Amino acid sequence: MKRMLSGIKPSGQLTLGNYIGALKEFVKYQEDYDMIVFIANLHCLTVYQDPEELRTNLRDTIALYLACGLDPKRSTIFMQSDVMEHAQLGFILSCNTYLGELNRMTQYKDKIAKGESALTAGFYSYPTLMASDILMYDPDFVPVGEDQKQHVELTRDIAERFNNKYGETFKVPAPLIPKIGARIMSLSDPTKKMSKSEESNKGCIYLLDDPKVASKKIMSAVTDMVNQINYDPENQPGVSNLLTILSTLSGRSIENLVNEFEG
């Protein structure tokens, strides 16, 4: 049986984007793969976390994993910090990673472009910890969103470099990106990804939102000036985002939905 591994950082309440792009897929994958899912709490430490708030987020994340359908009898579920070999291997891999590779990571470049200077060494080097998270378990596939593909590509480069130096040690995994729903956008600004760290709660549906609150957010979602229903993420990002959400949750094709609403 092929092995698959992924994790979610519990730095805030999980969102509809987390469910569509990750949790919903994990539940399906556990039927056909040796599924490993971990709560990436070490990654939270790259920025300050209120200890009590982090504990609450950890408990909520575990509960939501189970509530969404992950089955401990069919998936291996654990806390990253319970296996300190993640950090140990992360350091070893950092010694086989070039500064230029870390400088090219999108999240780091975005922070620098915004003029942020109070960045920690942990934030800078976290891609090597992510590589450790993956390579420790020899997965065949790593399901990720489009914005995380770069990290898997770096992991592959690190693994191949290590294998060339020291002999075949790590399996080189492949990224697995869902065809639909890999990137759910903000309801208030559909040019940006829906994020649990979003300043305005209006653009983000949290899995623990009251249904009435979630409904209100959908009803007030930004659409487009074009008076047509089309799936065109570049020119109609708002409508396209809503179509993606409805398609993934209903199981209906986007083409089918467009035909229905245009009619």
ZIHULIN-V650844 format. One record per pair of residues at least 4 apart in sequence whose ideal C-beta (glycine too) atoms are under 7 Angstrom apart, sorted by the first residue. I is the first residue (numbers start at 1). J is the second residue. If there is no record, write none. Layout:
BEGIN
{{I J} {I J}}
END
This chain:
BEGIN
{{1 33} {1 34} {2 33} {2 34} {2 140} {2 141} {3 33} {3 34} {3 36} {3 137} {3 138} {3 139} {3 140} {4 29} {4 33} {4 35} {4 139} {4 140} {4 141} {4 143} {5 36} {5 134} {5 137} {5 139} {5 142} {6 22} {6 26} {6 37} {6 142} {6 143} {7 37} {7 38} {7 39} {7 40} {7 80} {7 133} {8 14} {8 18} {8 22} {8 39} {8 40} {8 61} {9 40} {9 43} {9 44} {10 39} {10 41} {10 44} {10 57} {10 58} {10 61} {11 44} {11 57} {11 196} {12 57} {12 196} {12 197} {13 60} {13 196} {13 206} {13 207} {13 208} {14 18} {14 19} {14 61} {14 64} {14 196} {14 206} {14 207} {15 194} {15 196} {15 204} {15 205} {15 206} {15 207} {16 20} {16 184} {16 194} {16 205} {16 207} {17 21} {17 184} {17 193} {17 194} {18 22} {18 23} {19 23} {19 24} {19 68} {19 207} {20 24} {20 181} {20 184} {20 245} {20 248} {21 145} {21 178} {21 181} {21 182} {21 183} {21 184} {22 26} {23 27} {23 65} {23 68} {25 29} {25 143} {25 178} {26 30} {26 35} {26 37} {26 70} {27 68} {27 69} {27 70} {29 33} {29 35} {29 143} {30 35} {30 70} {30 71} {30 74} {30 75} {35 74} {35 75} {35 76} {36 76} {36 137} {36 139} {37 65} {37 70} {37 75} {37 77} {38 78} {38 79} {38 80} {39 58} {39 61} {39 62} {39 79} {39 80} {40 80} {40 133} {41 58} {41 79} {41 80} {41 81} {42 80} {42 81} {42 86} {42 87} {42 129} {43 126} {43 129} {44 49} {44 54} {45 49} {45 122} {46 120} {46 122} {46 123} {46 126} {47 123} {49 53} {49 54} {50 54} {51 55} {52 56} {53 57} {54 58} {55 59} {56 60} {57 61} {58 62} {59 63} {60 64} {60 208} {61 65} {62 66} {63 67} {64 68} {64 207} {65 70} {65 77} {66 70} {70 75} {70 77} {71 75} {72 77} {78 82} {78 83} {80 86} {80 133} {84 88} {85 89} {85 136} {86 90} {86 129} {86 132} {86 133} {86 136} {87 91} {88 92} {89 93} {89 132} {89 136} {90 94} {90 128} {90 129} {90 132} {91 95} {93 97} {93 128} {93 131} {93 132} {93 158} {94 125} {94 128} {96 158} {96 161} {96 162} {97 101} {97 102} {97 128} {97 158} {99 103} {100 104} {101 154} {102 108} {102 124} {102 125} {102 127} {103 108} {105 109} {105 127} {105 150} {106 110} {106 150} {107 111} {108 112} {108 124} {109 113} {110 114} {111 116} {111 119} {119 123} {119 124} {121 125} {122 126} {126 130} {127 131} {127 151} {127 154} {128 132} {129 133} {130 134} {130 151} {130 155} {131 135} {131 154} {131 155} {131 158} {132 136} {134 139} {134 142} {134 155} {134 173} {135 155} {135 159} {135 170} {138 171} {139 173} {140 173} {140 174} {141 173} {141 174} {141 176} {142 152} {142 173} {142 175} {142 176} {143 176} {144 148} {144 149} {144 152} {144 175} {144 177} {145 182} {145 183} {146 177} {146 182} {146 183} {147 183} {147 193} {148 152} {149 153} {149 175} {149 177} {150 154} {151 155} {152 156} {152 173} {152 175} {153 157} {154 158} {155 159} {155 173} {156 160} {156 172} {156 173} {157 161} {158 162} {159 163} {159 170} {159 172} {160 164} {160 172} {161 165} {162 166} {162 169} {162 170} {163 167} {163 168} {163 169} {163 170} {177 182} {178 182} {180 244} {180 247} {180 248} {181 244} {181 248} {183 193} {184 194} {184 241} {184 244} {184 245} {185 190} {185 192} {185 193} {185 194} {185 237} {185 241} {186 190} {186 192} {186 193} {186 194} {186 198} {186 203} {186 204} {187 202} {187 203} {187 217} {187 221} {187 222} {188 200} {188 202} {188 203} {188 222} {189 203} {189 222} {190 222} {190 237} {190 238} {190 241} {191 237} {194 203} {194 204} {195 204} {196 204} {198 203} {198 204} {202 217} {202 220} {205 209} {205 214} {205 217} {209 213} {209 214} {211 215} {212 216} {213 217} {214 218} {215 219} {216 220} {217 221} {221 238} {221 242} {222 238} {223 238} {223 239} {224 236} {224 238} {224 239} {226 236} {229 239} {229 258} {229 261} {229 262} {230 236} {230 239} {230 258} {231 240} {231 243} {231 254} {231 258} {232 236} {232 240} {233 237} {233 240} {236 240} {237 241} {238 242} {239 243} {240 244} {241 245} {242 246} {243 247} {243 254} {243 257} {243 258} {244 248} {245 249} {246 250} {246 257} {247 252} {247 253} {247 254} {247 257} {252 256} {252 257} {254 258} {255 259} {256 260} {257 261} {258 262} {259 263}}
END
